[in-house]
Amino acid sequence: MRPPDFVLAGTGSRGLRTAPLAAPLAVQREVFNLCEERIARALIEHGSRLIVMSGAAEGMDECLARAAIRRQARLWLALPTRSYVQHYWGRKSLLGRDRTAEFAEIAAYAEKTTYVMEQIHGTSALTVDGLHANFWRNDFMVNGGGRGFGGADDFAVLGPVKPGSGTAHCVAAIKQAGKWRDDMVLGPERAAAQLPLQQADR
């Protein structure tokens, strides 16, 4: 019998975007390298069992997904809704232009995509029990949604974590699930500290 998959998920600011207007290019390169190093170490330990799970946002999620592609690791995208890409990568892209074709390149590589609201919660609503779909996506990555998936085994977190942000919500869920380790934070944190605070949430 094949050993179970090992899932490495990530969370972090949309303010980190793989384009020059997002943050200094040196910051973006540093974070990309940190993601790639984390994936490389996980591949050494887990081999073909490793799946990198990205929340599919611009910024840190994109960086993690592209690092997985660079390392040829298996990739799983956790999208809040079926309309997420058209909204966040299209009309509301932080770069002010339609990036859906760029996302399509990532999606084409991914071996699996889960639309959390439709496939896990059986609804197309953006809010359930007062919680937005983006936060339900975080909960899915941490705690799973049945069907044999009990949440990611490890996490890569881009700090510093801004209170009240989507990243803070995900970190709180990780801690509540008893999965938190301080070494999950990609360091050094000085890179992310340079991100524009007004662009920090996802």
Number of C-alpha atoms within 10 A of each C-alpha: 3 5 7 8 15 20 23 23 27 31 30 34 29 22 23 31 24 21 12 12 12 19 18 16 15 11 20 23 14 15 24 20 15 20 23 21 15 19 24 18 11 21 19 10 12 15 14 13 16 20 26 26 27 26 27 28 27 24 24 30 25 23 27 31 31 22 23 26 17 11 14 13 23 20 26 24 23 22 25 28 21 15 12 18 23 15 13 18 22 18 15 15 18 20 17 10 11 18 19 17 12 10 18 12 11 18 17 9 17 21 11 14 16 18 20 26 24 15 14 17 13 10 13 17 12 16 14 13 5 7 10 14 21 22 19 22 24 27 20 26 30 27 19 17 16 10 7 7 14 13 22 22 15 20 25 21 24 26 21 21 23 16 10 9 16 21 26 20 17 24 21 15 20 22 12 12 13 9 17 16 11 7 10 16 19 22 16 14 14 11 21 25 15 14 21 13 11 7 14 19 18 20
